[in-house]
């Protein structure tokens, strides 16, 4: 088990989660502005 892999996973998981959260928030904002 390489330490670099666990480091990338440790850093990458929160980054991926925040990116998904930001994309979801952006999608909700777009739907909010386009819906009457």
Secondary structure, 3 states (H helix, E strand, C coil): CCHHHHHHHHHHHHHHHHHHHHHHHHHHHHHHHHCC
